[in-house]
Amino acid sequence: MAEKREHVRVETALPVRYQVLADEDYDTARKRIMLQPAAAWRGQESTPGTDLDLESLTEAAALNTEGIDPATAGVLGVLDQKLNMILRLLAENRSAGPPEEPSYPVNLSGGGLMMTIPDPLERGRKLEMEITLAAFPPVRIAAIGEIVRVVPTENHGETGHYDAAIKFVDIKEDDRETIIRYVFKRQRHTLRNVVTGT
């Protein structure tokens, strides 16, 4: 049987901030999450809108100046070179996030995520979360997650840390779709790298 779209997952590294919610703060946090606008990709289906495909843009074809006044063609040529340089720099620096937002290994899907946390939070505990998807510019998703499983880490070489499985219990459906599209895009990118051997 085909896996539900929201359960398709990908291993990645993303900035994830969270705050443990007290039971009495849940309703307020839920309203805050559900009232804010959804983070949205704007653009083509194959390339989520705010995540420009900078690599393909930096390989743009030479400027066609046929039928253009030579002075105008010269100015357009200089602008074209400068834009290509800017796009190349953006492509090289696209994954560099602000220093205050370190990335952590996560296993992400439209239904939730698995991440390492420093505290052994109990099952059922709710977290107010902000997940920053690696896009240009970054896309921030707000959600409330519920801990469904916590186990001591085995493979991170750290003591006193725990792998937590977190299910999204309050998330805008548009934001869930944004995560699903991001997961599929990351999977396509990984498969392309495997096929091309890069």
Biotite code that builds the C-alpha atoms (Angstrom):
import biotite.structure as struc

atoms = struc.array([
    struc.Atom([0.000, 0.000, 0.000], chain_id="A", res_id=1, res_name="MET", atom_name="CA", element="C"),
    struc.Atom([1.293, 3.448, -0.900], chain_id="A", res_id=2, res_name="ALA", atom_name="CA", element="C"),
    struc.Atom([2.570, 5.509, 1.988], chain_id="A", res_id=3, res_name="GLU", atom_name="CA", element="C"),
    struc.Atom([0.535, 8.634, 2.796], chain_id="A", res_id=4, res_name="LYS", atom_name="CA", element="C"),
    struc.Atom([2.184, 11.816, 1.483], chain_id="A", res_id=5, res_name="ARG", atom_name="CA", element="C"),
    struc.Atom([2.460, 13.265, 4.974], chain_id="A", res_id=6, res_name="GLU", atom_name="CA", element="C"),
    struc.Atom([4.446, 10.242, 6.179], chain_id="A", res_id=7, res_name="HIS", atom_name="CA", element="C"),
    struc.Atom([7.120, 10.413, 3.484], chain_id="A", res_id=8, res_name="VAL", atom_name="CA", element="C"),
    struc.Atom([10.234, 11.561, 5.331], chain_id="A", res_id=9, res_name="ARG", atom_name="CA", element="C"),
    struc.Atom([13.751, 12.769, 4.742], chain_id="A", res_id=10, res_name="VAL", atom_name="CA", element="C"),
    struc.Atom([16.898, 12.996, 6.841], chain_id="A", res_id=11, res_name="GLU", atom_name="CA", element="C"),
    struc.Atom([18.186, 16.573, 6.834], chain_id="A", res_id=12, res_name="THR", atom_name="CA", element="C"),
    struc.Atom([19.648, 19.249, 9.088], chain_id="A", res_id=13, res_name="ALA", atom_name="CA", element="C"),
    struc.Atom([17.514, 22.258, 9.980], chain_id="A", res_id=14, res_name="LEU", atom_name="CA", element="C"),
    struc.Atom([17.242, 24.949, 12.613], chain_id="A", res_id=15, res_name="PRO", atom_name="CA", element="C"),
    struc.Atom([14.463, 23.899, 15.002], chain_id="A", res_id=16, res_name="VAL", atom_name="CA", element="C"),
    struc.Atom([13.516, 25.984, 18.012], chain_id="A", res_id=17, res_name="ARG", atom_name="CA", element="C"),
    struc.Atom([11.056, 24.736, 20.572], chain_id="A", res_id=18, res_name="TYR", atom_name="CA", element="C"),
    struc.Atom([9.574, 25.639, 23.904], chain_id="A", res_id=19, res_name="GLN", atom_name="CA", element="C"),
    struc.Atom([7.909, 23.152, 26.240], chain_id="A", res_id=20, res_name="VAL", atom_name="CA", element="C"),
    struc.Atom([4.312, 24.190, 26.850], chain_id="A", res_id=21, res_name="LEU", atom_name="CA", element="C"),
    struc.Atom([2.645, 24.027, 30.239], chain_id="A", res_id=22, res_name="ALA", atom_name="CA", element="C"),
    struc.Atom([-0.862, 22.558, 30.003], chain_id="A", res_id=23, res_name="ASP", atom_name="CA", element="C"),
    struc.Atom([-2.435, 25.939, 30.793], chain_id="A", res_id=24, res_name="GLU", atom_name="CA", element="C"),
    struc.Atom([-0.485, 27.629, 27.943], chain_id="A", res_id=25, res_name="ASP", atom_name="CA", element="C"),
    struc.Atom([-1.566, 25.215, 25.210], chain_id="A", res_id=26, res_name="TYR", atom_name="CA", element="C"),
    struc.Atom([-4.769, 27.023, 24.129], chain_id="A", res_id=27, res_name="ASP", atom_name="CA", element="C"),
    struc.Atom([-2.999, 30.385, 23.880], chain_id="A", res_id=28, res_name="THR", atom_name="CA", element="C"),
    struc.Atom([-0.116, 28.896, 21.891], chain_id="A", res_id=29, res_name="ALA", atom_name="CA", element="C"),
    struc.Atom([-2.534, 27.052, 19.594], chain_id="A", res_id=30, res_name="ARG", atom_name="CA", element="C"),
    struc.Atom([-4.422, 30.272, 18.814], chain_id="A", res_id=31, res_name="LYS", atom_name="CA", element="C"),
    struc.Atom([-1.140, 32.076, 18.168], chain_id="A", res_id=32, res_name="ARG", atom_name="CA", element="C"),
    struc.Atom([0.001, 29.353, 15.733], chain_id="A", res_id=33, res_name="ILE", atom_name="CA", element="C"),
    struc.Atom([-3.306, 29.076, 13.897], chain_id="A", res_id=34, res_name="MET", atom_name="CA", element="C"),
    struc.Atom([-3.847, 32.846, 13.559], chain_id="A", res_id=35, res_name="LEU", atom_name="CA", element="C"),
    struc.Atom([-0.496, 33.690, 12.007], chain_id="A", res_id=36, res_name="GLN", atom_name="CA", element="C"),
    struc.Atom([-0.212, 33.552, 8.219], chain_id="A", res_id=37, res_name="PRO", atom_name="CA", element="C"),
    struc.Atom([1.006, 30.296, 6.721], chain_id="A", res_id=38, res_name="ALA", atom_name="CA", element="C"),
    struc.Atom([4.540, 30.216, 5.376], chain_id="A", res_id=39, res_name="ALA", atom_name="CA", element="C"),
    struc.Atom([4.212, 29.656, 1.659], chain_id="A", res_id=40, res_name="ALA", atom_name="CA", element="C"),
    struc.Atom([6.413, 28.855, -1.267], chain_id="A", res_id=41, res_name="TRP", atom_name="CA", element="C"),
    struc.Atom([5.530, 31.249, -4.061], chain_id="A", res_id=42, res_name="ARG", atom_name="CA", element="C"),
    struc.Atom([6.148, 29.984, -7.540], chain_id="A", res_id=43, res_name="GLY", atom_name="CA", element="C"),
    struc.Atom([6.462, 26.945, -9.739], chain_id="A", res_id=44, res_name="GLN", atom_name="CA", element="C"),
    struc.Atom([5.472, 23.491, -8.583], chain_id="A", res_id=45, res_name="GLU", atom_name="CA", element="C"),
    struc.Atom([8.832, 21.917, -9.369], chain_id="A", res_id=46, res_name="SER", atom_name="CA", element="C"),
    struc.Atom([10.805, 24.559, -7.518], chain_id="A", res_id=47, res_name="THR", atom_name="CA", element="C"),
    struc.Atom([9.132, 25.921, -4.396], chain_id="A", res_id=48, res_name="PRO", atom_name="CA", element="C"),
    struc.Atom([8.783, 29.641, -5.000], chain_id="A", res_id=49, res_name="GLY", atom_name="CA", element="C"),
    struc.Atom([11.043, 31.226, -2.443], chain_id="A", res_id=50, res_name="THR", atom_name="CA", element="C"),
    struc.Atom([13.635, 28.495, -2.912], chain_id="A", res_id=51, res_name="ASP", atom_name="CA", element="C"),
    struc.Atom([15.167, 29.807, -6.124], chain_id="A", res_id=52, res_name="LEU", atom_name="CA", element="C"),
    struc.Atom([17.007, 27.253, -8.216], chain_id="A", res_id=53, res_name="ASP", atom_name="CA", element="C"),
    struc.Atom([20.162, 29.354, -8.106], chain_id="A", res_id=54, res_name="LEU", atom_name="CA", element="C"),
    struc.Atom([22.369, 26.685, -9.646], chain_id="A", res_id=55, res_name="GLU", atom_name="CA", element="C"),
    struc.Atom([20.419, 26.731, -12.904], chain_id="A", res_id=56, res_name="SER", atom_name="CA", element="C"),
    struc.Atom([20.230, 30.520, -12.929], chain_id="A", res_id=57, res_name="LEU", atom_name="CA", element="C"),
    struc.Atom([24.002, 30.857, -12.679], chain_id="A", res_id=58, res_name="THR", atom_name="CA", element="C"),
    struc.Atom([24.313, 28.730, -15.833], chain_id="A", res_id=59, res_name="GLU", atom_name="CA", element="C"),
    struc.Atom([22.174, 31.143, -17.875], chain_id="A", res_id=60, res_name="ALA", atom_name="CA", element="C"),
    struc.Atom([22.673, 31.284, -21.628], chain_id="A", res_id=61, res_name="ALA", atom_name="CA", element="C"),
    struc.Atom([24.654, 34.153, -23.100], chain_id="A", res_id=62, res_name="ALA", atom_name="CA", element="C"),
    struc.Atom([22.727, 37.386, -23.517], chain_id="A", res_id=63, res_name="LEU", atom_name="CA", element="C"),
    struc.Atom([21.194, 37.704, -26.994], chain_id="A", res_id=64, res_name="ASN", atom_name="CA", element="C"),
    struc.Atom([21.829, 41.286, -28.136], chain_id="A", res_id=65, res_name="THR", atom_name="CA", element="C"),
    struc.Atom([20.717, 40.828, -31.737], chain_id="A", res_id=66, res_name="GLU", atom_name="CA", element="C"),
    struc.Atom([18.720, 43.819, -32.962], chain_id="A", res_id=67, res_name="GLY", atom_name="CA", element="C"),
    struc.Atom([19.594, 45.944, -29.906], chain_id="A", res_id=68, res_name="ILE", atom_name="CA", element="C"),
    struc.Atom([21.373, 49.289, -30.161], chain_id="A", res_id=69, res_name="ASP", atom_name="CA", element="C"),
    struc.Atom([25.124, 48.667, -29.414], chain_id="A", res_id=70, res_name="PRO", atom_name="CA", element="C"),
    struc.Atom([25.227, 51.102, -26.447], chain_id="A", res_id=71, res_name="ALA", atom_name="CA", element="C"),
    struc.Atom([22.176, 49.461, -24.863], chain_id="A", res_id=72, res_name="THR", atom_name="CA", element="C"),
    struc.Atom([23.629, 46.020, -25.596], chain_id="A", res_id=73, res_name="ALA", atom_name="CA", element="C"),
    struc.Atom([26.850, 47.014, -23.787], chain_id="A", res_id=74, res_name="GLY", atom_name="CA", element="C"),
    struc.Atom([24.928, 48.162, -20.683], chain_id="A", res_id=75, res_name="VAL", atom_name="CA", element="C"),
    struc.Atom([22.802, 44.999, -20.729], chain_id="A", res_id=76, res_name="LEU", atom_name="CA", element="C"),
    struc.Atom([25.947, 42.878, -21.050], chain_id="A", res_id=77, res_name="GLY", atom_name="CA", element="C"),
    struc.Atom([27.497, 44.515, -17.960], chain_id="A", res_id=78, res_name="VAL", atom_name="CA", element="C"),
    struc.Atom([24.239, 44.067, -16.002], chain_id="A", res_id=79, res_name="LEU", atom_name="CA", element="C"),
    struc.Atom([24.047, 40.425, -17.113], chain_id="A", res_id=80, res_name="ASP", atom_name="CA", element="C"),
    struc.Atom([27.592, 39.756, -15.860], chain_id="A", res_id=81, res_name="GLN", atom_name="CA", element="C"),
    struc.Atom([26.873, 41.450, -12.521], chain_id="A", res_id=82, res_name="LYS", atom_name="CA", element="C"),
    struc.Atom([23.640, 39.517, -12.044], chain_id="A", res_id=83, res_name="LEU", atom_name="CA", element="C"),
    struc.Atom([25.400, 36.240, -12.823], chain_id="A", res_id=84, res_name="ASN", atom_name="CA", element="C"),
    struc.Atom([28.083, 37.109, -10.242], chain_id="A", res_id=85, res_name="MET", atom_name="CA", element="C"),
    struc.Atom([25.421, 37.918, -7.610], chain_id="A", res_id=86, res_name="ILE", atom_name="CA", element="C"),
    struc.Atom([23.546, 34.680, -8.353], chain_id="A", res_id=87, res_name="LEU", atom_name="CA", element="C"),
    struc.Atom([26.781, 32.675, -8.141], chain_id="A", res_id=88, res_name="ARG", atom_name="CA", element="C"),
    struc.Atom([27.567, 34.229, -4.739], chain_id="A", res_id=89, res_name="LEU", atom_name="CA", element="C"),
    struc.Atom([24.029, 33.524, -3.513], chain_id="A", res_id=90, res_name="LEU", atom_name="CA", element="C"),
    struc.Atom([24.270, 29.914, -4.684], chain_id="A", res_id=91, res_name="ALA", atom_name="CA", element="C"),
    struc.Atom([27.586, 29.472, -2.867], chain_id="A", res_id=92, res_name="GLU", atom_name="CA", element="C"),
    struc.Atom([26.273, 31.019, 0.350], chain_id="A", res_id=93, res_name="ASN", atom_name="CA", element="C"),
    struc.Atom([22.663, 29.793, 0.270], chain_id="A", res_id=94, res_name="ARG", atom_name="CA", element="C"),
    struc.Atom([23.103, 27.268, 3.082], chain_id="A", res_id=95, res_name="SER", atom_name="CA", element="C"),
    struc.Atom([24.878, 29.682, 5.396], chain_id="A", res_id=96, res_name="ALA", atom_name="CA", element="C"),
    struc.Atom([22.283, 30.516, 8.020], chain_id="A", res_id=97, res_name="GLY", atom_name="CA", element="C"),
    struc.Atom([22.580, 33.146, 10.696], chain_id="A", res_id=98, res_name="PRO", atom_name="CA", element="C"),
    struc.Atom([24.890, 32.133, 13.539], chain_id="A", res_id=99, res_name="PRO", atom_name="CA", element="C"),
    struc.Atom([22.059, 32.256, 16.076], chain_id="A", res_id=100, res_name="GLU", atom_name="CA", element="C"),
    struc.Atom([20.250, 29.448, 14.229], chain_id="A", res_id=101, res_name="GLU", atom_name="CA", element="C"),
    struc.Atom([22.412, 26.320, 14.262], chain_id="A", res_id=102, res_name="PRO", atom_name="CA", element="C"),
    struc.Atom([21.083, 23.323, 12.327], chain_id="A", res_id=103, res_name="SER", atom_name="CA", element="C"),
    struc.Atom([20.405, 19.956, 13.927], chain_id="A", res_id=104, res_name="TYR", atom_name="CA", element="C"),
    struc.Atom([19.870, 16.524, 12.351], chain_id="A", res_id=105, res_name="PRO", atom_name="CA", element="C"),
    struc.Atom([16.160, 15.840, 11.967], chain_id="A", res_id=106, res_name="VAL", atom_name="CA", element="C"),
    struc.Atom([14.017, 13.217, 10.295], chain_id="A", res_id=107, res_name="ASN", atom_name="CA", element="C"),
    struc.Atom([11.219, 15.333, 8.840], chain_id="A", res_id=108, res_name="LEU", atom_name="CA", element="C"),
    struc.Atom([7.797, 14.555, 7.377], chain_id="A", res_id=109, res_name="SER", atom_name="CA", element="C"),
    struc.Atom([4.485, 16.342, 7.006], chain_id="A", res_id=110, res_name="GLY", atom_name="CA", element="C"),
    struc.Atom([3.266, 14.435, 10.051], chain_id="A", res_id=111, res_name="GLY", atom_name="CA", element="C"),
    struc.Atom([6.102, 15.339, 12.414], chain_id="A", res_id=112, res_name="GLY", atom_name="CA", element="C"),
    struc.Atom([9.794, 14.925, 13.035], chain_id="A", res_id=113, res_name="LEU", atom_name="CA", element="C"),
    struc.Atom([12.427, 13.075, 15.012], chain_id="A", res_id=114, res_name="MET", atom_name="CA", element="C"),
    struc.Atom([15.174, 15.119, 16.639], chain_id="A", res_id=115, res_name="MET", atom_name="CA", element="C"),
    struc.Atom([17.661, 14.967, 19.498], chain_id="A", res_id=116, res_name="THR", atom_name="CA", element="C"),
    struc.Atom([16.774, 16.921, 22.643], chain_id="A", res_id=117, res_name="ILE", atom_name="CA", element="C"),
    struc.Atom([18.747, 17.453, 25.851], chain_id="A", res_id=118, res_name="PRO", atom_name="CA", element="C"),
    struc.Atom([15.903, 16.585, 28.250], chain_id="A", res_id=119, res_name="ASP", atom_name="CA", element="C"),
    struc.Atom([13.900, 13.359, 28.725], chain_id="A", res_id=120, res_name="PRO", atom_name="CA", element="C"),
    struc.Atom([10.480, 14.927, 28.131], chain_id="A", res_id=121, res_name="LEU", atom_name="CA", element="C"),
    struc.Atom([7.570, 12.651, 28.902], chain_id="A", res_id=122, res_name="GLU", atom_name="CA", element="C"),
    struc.Atom([5.227, 11.234, 26.283], chain_id="A", res_id=123, res_name="ARG", atom_name="CA", element="C"),
    struc.Atom([2.265, 13.556, 25.620], chain_id="A", res_id=124, res_name="GLY", atom_name="CA", element="C"),
    struc.Atom([4.200, 16.756, 26.410], chain_id="A", res_id=125, res_name="ARG", atom_name="CA", element="C"),
    struc.Atom([3.446, 19.530, 23.908], chain_id="A", res_id=126, res_name="LYS", atom_name="CA", element="C"),
    struc.Atom([6.065, 21.794, 22.309], chain_id="A", res_id=127, res_name="LEU", atom_name="CA", element="C"),
    struc.Atom([5.620, 25.101, 20.521], chain_id="A", res_id=128, res_name="GLU", atom_name="CA", element="C"),
    struc.Atom([7.995, 24.818, 17.566], chain_id="A", res_id=129, res_name="MET", atom_name="CA", element="C"),
    struc.Atom([9.536, 26.889, 14.805], chain_id="A", res_id=130, res_name="GLU", atom_name="CA", element="C"),
    struc.Atom([11.163, 24.917, 11.982], chain_id="A", res_id=131, res_name="ILE", atom_name="CA", element="C"),
    struc.Atom([13.255, 26.788, 9.442], chain_id="A", res_id=132, res_name="THR", atom_name="CA", element="C"),
    struc.Atom([13.309, 25.095, 6.050], chain_id="A", res_id=133, res_name="LEU", atom_name="CA", element="C"),
    struc.Atom([16.508, 25.512, 4.066], chain_id="A", res_id=134, res_name="ALA", atom_name="CA", element="C"),
    struc.Atom([15.284, 27.714, 1.245], chain_id="A", res_id=135, res_name="ALA", atom_name="CA", element="C"),
    struc.Atom([16.219, 31.083, -0.189], chain_id="A", res_id=136, res_name="PHE", atom_name="CA", element="C"),
    struc.Atom([15.068, 33.031, 1.737], chain_id="A", res_id=137, res_name="PRO", atom_name="CA", element="C"),
    struc.Atom([14.470, 30.622, 4.646], chain_id="A", res_id=138, res_name="PRO", atom_name="CA", element="C"),
    struc.Atom([10.860, 29.525, 5.245], chain_id="A", res_id=139, res_name="VAL", atom_name="CA", element="C"),
    struc.Atom([9.756, 29.378, 8.891], chain_id="A", res_id=140, res_name="ARG", atom_name="CA", element="C"),
    struc.Atom([6.992, 26.977, 9.900], chain_id="A", res_id=141, res_name="ILE", atom_name="CA", element="C"),
    struc.Atom([5.215, 27.336, 13.232], chain_id="A", res_id=142, res_name="ALA", atom_name="CA", element="C"),
    struc.Atom([3.550, 24.296, 14.778], chain_id="A", res_id=143, res_name="ALA", atom_name="CA", element="C"),
    struc.Atom([2.682, 22.613, 18.023], chain_id="A", res_id=144, res_name="ILE", atom_name="CA", element="C"),
    struc.Atom([4.084, 19.124, 18.348], chain_id="A", res_id=145, res_name="GLY", atom_name="CA", element="C"),
    struc.Atom([3.392, 16.349, 20.840], chain_id="A", res_id=146, res_name="GLU", atom_name="CA", element="C"),
    struc.Atom([6.061, 13.957, 22.071], chain_id="A", res_id=147, res_name="ILE", atom_name="CA", element="C"),
    struc.Atom([5.058, 10.424, 21.088], chain_id="A", res_id=148, res_name="VAL", atom_name="CA", element="C"),
    struc.Atom([8.325, 8.637, 21.936], chain_id="A", res_id=149, res_name="ARG", atom_name="CA", element="C"),
    struc.Atom([11.595, 9.473, 23.721], chain_id="A", res_id=150, res_name="VAL", atom_name="CA", element="C"),
    struc.Atom([14.615, 7.150, 23.887], chain_id="A", res_id=151, res_name="VAL", atom_name="CA", element="C"),
    struc.Atom([18.207, 7.750, 25.022], chain_id="A", res_id=152, res_name="PRO", atom_name="CA", element="C"),
    struc.Atom([20.506, 8.491, 22.081], chain_id="A", res_id=153, res_name="THR", atom_name="CA", element="C"),
    struc.Atom([22.718, 5.684, 20.878], chain_id="A", res_id=154, res_name="GLU", atom_name="CA", element="C"),
    struc.Atom([24.456, 7.013, 17.803], chain_id="A", res_id=155, res_name="ASN", atom_name="CA", element="C"),
    struc.Atom([25.225, 10.665, 18.503], chain_id="A", res_id=156, res_name="HIS", atom_name="CA", element="C"),
    struc.Atom([28.137, 10.056, 20.870], chain_id="A", res_id=157, res_name="GLY", atom_name="CA", element="C"),
    struc.Atom([26.514, 12.353, 23.431], chain_id="A", res_id=158, res_name="GLU", atom_name="CA", element="C"),
    struc.Atom([25.414, 11.335, 26.881], chain_id="A", res_id=159, res_name="THR", atom_name="CA", element="C"),
    struc.Atom([22.316, 12.751, 28.475], chain_id="A", res_id=160, res_name="GLY", atom_name="CA", element="C"),
    struc.Atom([20.551, 13.376, 25.154], chain_id="A", res_id=161, res_name="HIS", atom_name="CA", element="C"),
    struc.Atom([17.373, 11.792, 23.830], chain_id="A", res_id=162, res_name="TYR", atom_name="CA", element="C"),
    struc.Atom([15.871, 11.046, 20.438], chain_id="A", res_id=163, res_name="ASP", atom_name="CA", element="C"),
    struc.Atom([12.325, 12.413, 20.458], chain_id="A", res_id=164, res_name="ALA", atom_name="CA", element="C"),
    struc.Atom([9.600, 11.514, 17.963], chain_id="A", res_id=165, res_name="ALA", atom_name="CA", element="C"),
    struc.Atom([7.257, 14.489, 17.705], chain_id="A", res_id=166, res_name="ILE", atom_name="CA", element="C"),
    struc.Atom([3.853, 14.463, 15.972], chain_id="A", res_id=167, res_name="LYS", atom_name="CA", element="C"),
    struc.Atom([2.417, 17.752, 14.670], chain_id="A", res_id=168, res_name="PHE", atom_name="CA", element="C"),
    struc.Atom([-0.909, 18.277, 16.456], chain_id="A", res_id=169, res_name="VAL", atom_name="CA", element="C"),
    struc.Atom([-1.503, 21.898, 15.471], chain_id="A", res_id=170, res_name="ASP", atom_name="CA", element="C"),
    struc.Atom([-0.179, 23.087, 12.124], chain_id="A", res_id=171, res_name="ILE", atom_name="CA", element="C"),
    struc.Atom([-1.797, 24.978, 9.277], chain_id="A", res_id=172, res_name="LYS", atom_name="CA", element="C"),
    struc.Atom([-2.544, 22.620, 6.395], chain_id="A", res_id=173, res_name="GLU", atom_name="CA", element="C"),
    struc.Atom([-0.743, 24.979, 4.005], chain_id="A", res_id=174, res_name="ASP", atom_name="CA", element="C"),
    struc.Atom([2.352, 24.712, 6.217], chain_id="A", res_id=175, res_name="ASP", atom_name="CA", element="C"),
    struc.Atom([2.051, 20.908, 6.270], chain_id="A", res_id=176, res_name="ARG", atom_name="CA", element="C"),
    struc.Atom([1.910, 20.970, 2.452], chain_id="A", res_id=177, res_name="GLU", atom_name="CA", element="C"),
    struc.Atom([4.980, 23.232, 2.394], chain_id="A", res_id=178, res_name="THR", atom_name="CA", element="C"),
    struc.Atom([6.873, 20.658, 4.490], chain_id="A", res_id=179, res_name="ILE", atom_name="CA", element="C"),
    struc.Atom([5.695, 17.802, 2.241], chain_id="A", res_id=180, res_name="ILE", atom_name="CA", element="C"),
    struc.Atom([6.855, 19.655, -0.889], chain_id="A", res_id=181, res_name="ARG", atom_name="CA", element="C"),
    struc.Atom([10.185, 20.370, 0.835], chain_id="A", res_id=182, res_name="TYR", atom_name="CA", element="C"),
    struc.Atom([10.599, 16.661, 1.726], chain_id="A", res_id=183, res_name="VAL", atom_name="CA", element="C"),
    struc.Atom([9.893, 15.564, -1.859], chain_id="A", res_id=184, res_name="PHE", atom_name="CA", element="C"),
    struc.Atom([12.280, 18.204, -3.201], chain_id="A", res_id=185, res_name="LYS", atom_name="CA", element="C"),
    struc.Atom([15.044, 17.019, -0.846], chain_id="A", res_id=186, res_name="ARG", atom_name="CA", element="C"),
    struc.Atom([14.419, 13.391, -1.868], chain_id="A", res_id=187, res_name="GLN", atom_name="CA", element="C"),
    struc.Atom([14.664, 14.314, -5.567], chain_id="A", res_id=188, res_name="ARG", atom_name="CA", element="C"),
    struc.Atom([17.893, 16.212, -4.878], chain_id="A", res_id=189, res_name="HIS", atom_name="CA", element="C"),
    struc.Atom([19.357, 13.204, -3.015], chain_id="A", res_id=190, res_name="THR", atom_name="CA", element="C"),
    struc.Atom([18.343, 10.777, -5.771], chain_id="A", res_id=191, res_name="LEU", atom_name="CA", element="C"),
    struc.Atom([19.811, 13.053, -8.435], chain_id="A", res_id=192, res_name="ARG", atom_name="CA", element="C"),
    struc.Atom([23.116, 13.156, -6.522], chain_id="A", res_id=193, res_name="ASN", atom_name="CA", element="C"),
    struc.Atom([23.125, 9.363, -6.184], chain_id="A", res_id=194, res_name="VAL", atom_name="CA", element="C"),
    struc.Atom([22.460, 8.898, -9.902], chain_id="A", res_id=195, res_name="VAL", atom_name="CA", element="C"),
    struc.Atom([25.089, 11.460, -10.979], chain_id="A", res_id=196, res_name="THR", atom_name="CA", element="C"),
    struc.Atom([27.567, 10.310, -8.326], chain_id="A", res_id=197, res_name="GLY", atom_name="CA", element="C"),
    struc.Atom([28.041, 13.756, -6.737], chain_id="A", res_id=198, res_name="THR", atom_name="CA", element="C"),
])
